[in-house]
Amino acid sequence: YLKNNSSVSNLTSLEANNNAIWGINGAFFSSASTFHDAQLKGKITIVAHNNVFEGTTVVVDTLTSSDHWTVFFLGTFQNNGFISPAPGPPMNIFASGDVGSTGPWNAVQTTLNGLSDQHVGVSHGGSIANFKIDAMINGSSYQWLKNGTPIAGATGKVLSLGTLTAADSGVYQCSIDGGAQLSRIITVDTSLFPLAAPTPVSPPDLAMAVSTAPSLQWSPVANAVRYRVEVNLSQDFTGTVIVDTDTVSQSQLNLAGLAHNTTYYWRVRGIDTFGNPGPASATFQFTIRLATPQLLSPAMGDSVSASPLLVWQSVPGADSYRVQVSLDSLFSADSLVFADPAVADTSVQLSNLAPDVYYWRVTAHNTAGNSSEPSAVYAFVVRTVTGLPDVQEPQVFIPRKYDLQANYPNPFNPTTTIVYDIPEATDVQLVIFNALGQRVRLLVHARQQAGRYRVQWDGRDEQGRSVASGIYIYQLHTPDFSRVRRMVLLK
């Protein structure tokens, strides 16, 4: 090899394809097809011993210089060229007919047509591509084609595509002198662009009180055929691995069985059709909600005094508890008889409750901002005192049959109370309809124990909007019972 007419001695390897034999300083070799030298720039001379050139691809891999042009001249008995390094392989450009053309093509495009030489240089920088017919070709006219169709205005030696988009995918060729000479085909496939980094969407970063079975979601990445998702207990992903899979075909992954009050870190990256991974997304973190409190006393349906003690189990990681006691199972604001958002203990003493049915629930919280789901709703009955010294024994009211009572008040504005009886544990729906039979609000949809229930409706629909004055129907429905009644809202 000669560089600037001087011997080159620091080439690391020289290889050949298609049985070509290369000469280096008088000695001939036939062992390979690629040579690498970080300092290789300027004019080089390659001599072929057996004149086998067509189809042979020479790729120069260099590490220095910001010059993006690579030009290579292919002759009959020798190759003379000015080679300067490209910054990296244009992953979206293929050279038809070259050795190794089944994969991304690396730097230089050359063509042959009979005894004439047509040379195409490829300039690339990121996703920008330009194609150039070499100065050695002196045609009188040039016409670039895409998929066999002339490109309007593309009548020079250089075809500049600029920043490639999906619309630029296709097969390119240059017709010289009205088709007397044709350059070799260049295929552009924008699906092979380097992948972008996904953007995590849900759970949002730093999310608290997340379900133990969250769905990780992120923005889809163009040209990614699958994703690698990592979930770890360490922010640098060197800790306990919860998930590490690269077989996710959609832009979400459903998890299950995560631990309460535990922080998880996650990231995702796309993988293209060749198995090449793209850059990782930003690392997001989320914390699973606290465990749900378990109510201990009073138990469901218990009959108690006017000053009951409410007791529940301690929740690991909780600093305080929100306790609510209500006259209806929906805990409407105007039905609350007790509400404390920060009970430090696992019990609370009530007093002076009037005889009635009460509902209670507890939610756990901590100072880090985490919380639990509300506990199950329990009901208890405050016994009635009829006189002294006689006191009625505590009685739990268990209805003997299903019943849907008239709401009160009726007409109403803005709220009314609906009372119904359930004689056995069953699935219950209490639904409000308008006069046209359209559903307005689902008040109850739950499995309930035997008992009498009071539910308030605030005159709002499922979206929280106040409904208009008029006649409304409410229906109690169970597997064994269904009844409707009418009420009037007057504003």
N, C-alpha and C positions, 0 to 999 in steps of 0.2 A: 504494500500500500504506500501511496505517496500522499502527503498532505502538504499543499502549497509547494509541490515539486520536491519535497523532502520526505525521507523515509519515516514511516509511522511504526513505532515499535511497541506501543502500549495498548494495542487492541486486545481485548480479553478473549474474544472468540470469533470465529468466522465459520458460517454454515452455508450449505447450498441445498436447493431443491431441484427436482426434475433432472437429477444426474449431472447438474452443472459442476464443473471443476474450476476452482478459483486459483489464481496465481498471486502469491505474495512474495515479492522480492525474488522472483525466479523459481520459487518452489510452489508446487500445485497441491491443492487439498480438495476433498469432496465430502467433508464430514458434517456440515451443518448448514443453517440458513439464516442465522441472526448474529450480528456482532454488536457489542456494547462498548461505548467509550464516552465517559462524561465530558471529555474535552474535544470530541471530534467535530470540527467545523472547518469550512473552507473547501478547497478543491481536492477530490480524491480520484484515483484511477484504479479501476478494477479490471483485471485481464482474465478472460475466459479461455481455458485451454482447449475445450472441445466445442466452442461456439454454441452451447446450449443456453439460451436465454429466455425464450418465450415462456410466459407463465411463472417465471421466477420472481419472487418478491424479496426485496432487500429492505429491512426495517432498521432504522437508526434510532436508538433509545439514548437520549442525552438528558442531562440534568441541569444544564446552565443555559442562559440566554432567554430573553423574552420574545425573541423573533418567532412568529408563528408560522412562517412559510417554510415548507419543505419541498424541494424540487429535485427530481431524479431523472437523469437522461439515460435512455437505454439504446445502445448501439448494437451492431452486428458482431463485432469482435471485441469490443471493450465498452465499459460503462464509464462515462465521464460526467461528473455532476458537481453542483454546488449544494452542499447539504448543510442546513442549519436546523437546530432542533425544534421540534414541535413541543408544546407544553405538556402534552399527554394525549392519549388516544382519543379520537372523536368517537365516542361509544355509539353514535347513531349513524355512522357512515360505513358502508360496505363496498368493497371493490369486486365487482363481478369478474370471475375468471382467474383471480389471483389465488395463489396457494394460501390456504387458510381462510378462504372467503366465507366460510360458514360461520365465522365469529366476527366480532367487531374488528374493523380494519384500522391499522395503527398510525400510519403517517403519510405514505406516498402512493400515488396512483400513476401507473404508466400503462401505455397501450401500444400495440403493434397492428399494422394493417398492411399485409404483404411485406414489401421491402421498405415501406415508408414508416417513419416514427411519428406517432401522435402521443404527446406527453401531457398529462393532466396533473397539476399540483393542487393539493388540498390544503386550504388554510382554515384553521379552526381555533376557537378560543371559547371555552365553555360550550354554549349551544349555538355559536355563530359559525357558519360555514360559507366558504367561497371556493369556487372551482375555476382553474385557470389553465388555458392552453399555453404550452411553453413557447418562449420566444423563438425557438428553433423552427417552429412551424410557421411558414409564411403563406398562409392562405389569403385569397382575395375576399372571401366572405365567411362568416361564421353564423351559425344558427343553433342555439341551445334548444333541446327538446326535453319535455317532461312527459313520460309515459307515451312517447312517440308523437306528441303534439308540439308544434313550435311554441315557444314561450314568447309572447309579444314583447318586443323591445330588447330581447336578449340576443344581440347580434355582434357581440364583441368577444374577445378572447377570455374575458373574465365574466363569470356568472356569480353575482353576489346575492346570496339568500338572506344574509343578515341573521337576525335571531330566529332560529327555526321554531315553527309551530306545527301542530298536527297537519295543517293544510300543506306543508312542505314535503310530507312523506311521498315518495314516488321514485321512479327510475329516470335518471338524467343522462343525457348524451349530447355531444356537440357534433353537428354536421358541418364539415369544412368544404368550401367550394361546391356547394349544392349537392353534397352527398358523395363527392369524390373520395373523401376520407371521413371516417367516423371514429370518434374517440371511444375508448372503452366505457362501458356503462358504469355509472355510479348510482348506488341505491341508498336513499336516505330513509331511515325508519325512525321516526320520532318516538316510537314506543320504547326505544332503548336509551332515552335520555337518563342521565343520573337522577335517581329519585329524590324528591323533596322530603323534608322531615314532616311527619304527621303532627297535627295539633291536638293534644288531649282536650276533650270536651266535658266528659262526665265520668266520675264525680269531679266537680270543679276543684282546683287546687286548694288545699287546706280545709276541705269540707269536713264538718263534724257531724256526729249522729247519723252516720251512714249505715244502711242495712247490712246485715251479715252476708247477704247475697247480692252484692252490687253488680251492675252492668257497666263495664269499662267501655267507653265510647270515644272515638277520635275521628278527625276529619279524614275522608278517603284520600289516598295519594295516587295521582295519575300514574298509570303504567305499573303499579304494584299489583302482583298477582296473589300475594299473601303477606302476612305480617308476623313479626316476632314481638311477643308481649312478655315483659318481665315484671313481676311483682315480688318485692323483697321487703324484709324488715329493716334494711339499712339503706340510707339515702345514697350511698355509693355502690349499692348492689353487691356488696361483699358479705352481707349477712345471710340470714336464713332465707333460702329460696322458697317462695310460695308458689309462683308460676314462672316457668321459662319455656315457652312454646313458640315455634316458628311455623305452625300449621294453620293459623287463623286466616280464613278466607274472606271474612267480612270486617268492617271497621268497628267491631265491638266484640267483647268477650264477657260472658256471664260467669261470675264467680259464685262460690257457695261455701258455707261453713267457716267463715272468717271469725276471728275471736273478738269478743266484746272489749271495748275500751282499748283497742290496739291500733297503732298507726302503721299504715302500709304505704310504700313508695312504688310508683309504677311508671313505666315508659314503654314506648312502642316504636318500631321502625318498619318501613316497607321492604319487601324483597321482590326483585324483578323476575322476569321470565327465565333469566340465566342463573338465578339463585344468588345474585349480587345484592347484599343488604344496603339500604340507604342509610342516611344519618338518623340518629335517635332523636325522638321528640324531647321536649323539655320534661323534666321529672316532676310529676305531680304527687301529692300525698293526700291521704284521707284517713279519718279516724272512725272506726266502727262505734256505733252507739253503745251506751251502757246497757247492761242486762235489764230486762223488765222486772220491776218489783213484783213480788208475790204477796198478795194480801192474806193475812192470817186470821184476824178477828176484828169485827164480827164476820162469821162465815156467811155465805150466800143464804139469804132468807132468815137469818137469826132474828129473834125478838129480843130487844134490849131495853135498858132503862133510858131515861131522858138525858143521861150523861154517860154515853158509851165511850170506851177507850178503843181507838182505832190502832191496830198493830199490823206491821208488815215486815218482811224480811229485809235485812241489810243487802245493799247492792255493792259489789266490789268497785272501788274507784269513785263512788258517789260521795259528795260532800254535804248535800242537802236534798230535800224531797219537797215536791209540790203536792199538796193534799187538797182535794176538792170534794165537797159534800153538796148534793143537789137534790131538789125535789123531782127532777126528771132525769132520765137516762142520757139525754143529750147535753146536759150541763150548760143549758142556756144561761146567759149572764144574769137574768132576773130571777132565775130559780135557784141560784147558789145560796146556801145557808152558811157555808164555811169555805174559805179559800186562803191558804197560806202558801206562798211560793218558795219558802225557805225554811222548812222544818229540819232542824239539825239532827234530831233523833229519829228512831224508827217507830215512833208512836206519837199520838196526839190525843188529848182529852177534850171531848166535847161536853157541852152543858146546855141545859134548859131547852132541849128539843121538844117541840110539840108532837103529839101523837100523829104519826104519818108514816109513809114509806119513804126511805131515803136511799140515795145511790152515792157510792164513793169510789174514788180511784186515786192512784199515786203515781207520780213521775219522778225519776231520779235525775239529778244534775250534779255537775262538778264545776270548780272554778276555772278549769281549762276551756269551758264552753261546750262540753259534751253533755248529752242527755240521753234518756231512754225513751222508748215508746210508753204511753200511758199503760198502766196495769189493766187487767180485766176489771169490768165494772161489777161491783157487788152491791146488793140491796139488803137493807135491814129494816125492821119494823120497830118503831117506838110504841110500847104498850100504852094502853089507855087506863087512867085511874078513874074509877066510878064513884069513889067515896071512901070514907074512913069508918071503921077499920078495914072494910072489905076492899080488896084490890084484885082485879082480874088477873088470872094467871097469864104469863106471857104466851101469846098466840101468834103463830105465823099464818098470815092469811093466804090460804091456798084455795083458789076458786074451784068450784065444782064443775064449771063449764066455761066455754069460750064466751066472751062478750065484748062488744064494742059499744061504749057508752056515748051519749051525746056530748059533744064538745062544749066547753064553757069558757068565757061567755060566747053567746051566739045570738045575734051578729057580734062581730069583734073587730077591734082595731087597736094596736097592730098585732097582738098575739092572742092565741087561744090555746087551751089545754085539752088534750085528747086522752081519755082513760080507757084501758082495755084489760081484760082478764085472760090469763093463759093457765089452764088447769094442769098442764104437763110440760115437760121440757120439749121444745120444738123449734123449728125454724120459722121466723116471723118476718113479715114485711108489712110496713105501714106506709101507704103511698097517698100523695095528694094529686088530684086531677082537676083540670079546669072543666067548664061546662061542655067543652067540645070533646072531652075524653082524652085530652093530651096530658101526659105526665108533667107535673110541675115540680114535685119535690119527693125524694125518697127519704122519709124520716127515720125508718128503722129497717135494717137488713142484717139480722143477726140470729144466732141461736140463743134462746132465752129460757131460763128456768121458770117453773110454775110460779105465778104470782100476779099481783095487780101492778100495772105500769102506767105512769103518767108521762106524756110527751108534749112538749110545747112546740107550736109552729109560729114563727115570727112573720109570716106573710111574705117570705122570700122564696125565690126559685133556686134551682141547683147552682146558678151562677152568682147567687147572693143579691139578685135584683129584686126590689119590691114589686109585687104583682099588683094588678089593677083591682079595683073594687068589683065584686061580682059573686056568683055562686060557685063554690068549690066542693068537690067530692073527696072524702077520705075513705080508704079501704084498708081493712085488716085482713091479711091473707096468710094462712098456714096450710100445710099439706092436708089438714082435716077440717078447715074452717075458712069461710070467707064472708065478709059482710061489708056493706058500704053505708055511709051516712052523708048528709048534706050540711054545709055550713055557709055562712054569708060573711064576706068581708066588706065593711062599709068604711069609707074614708071621708 
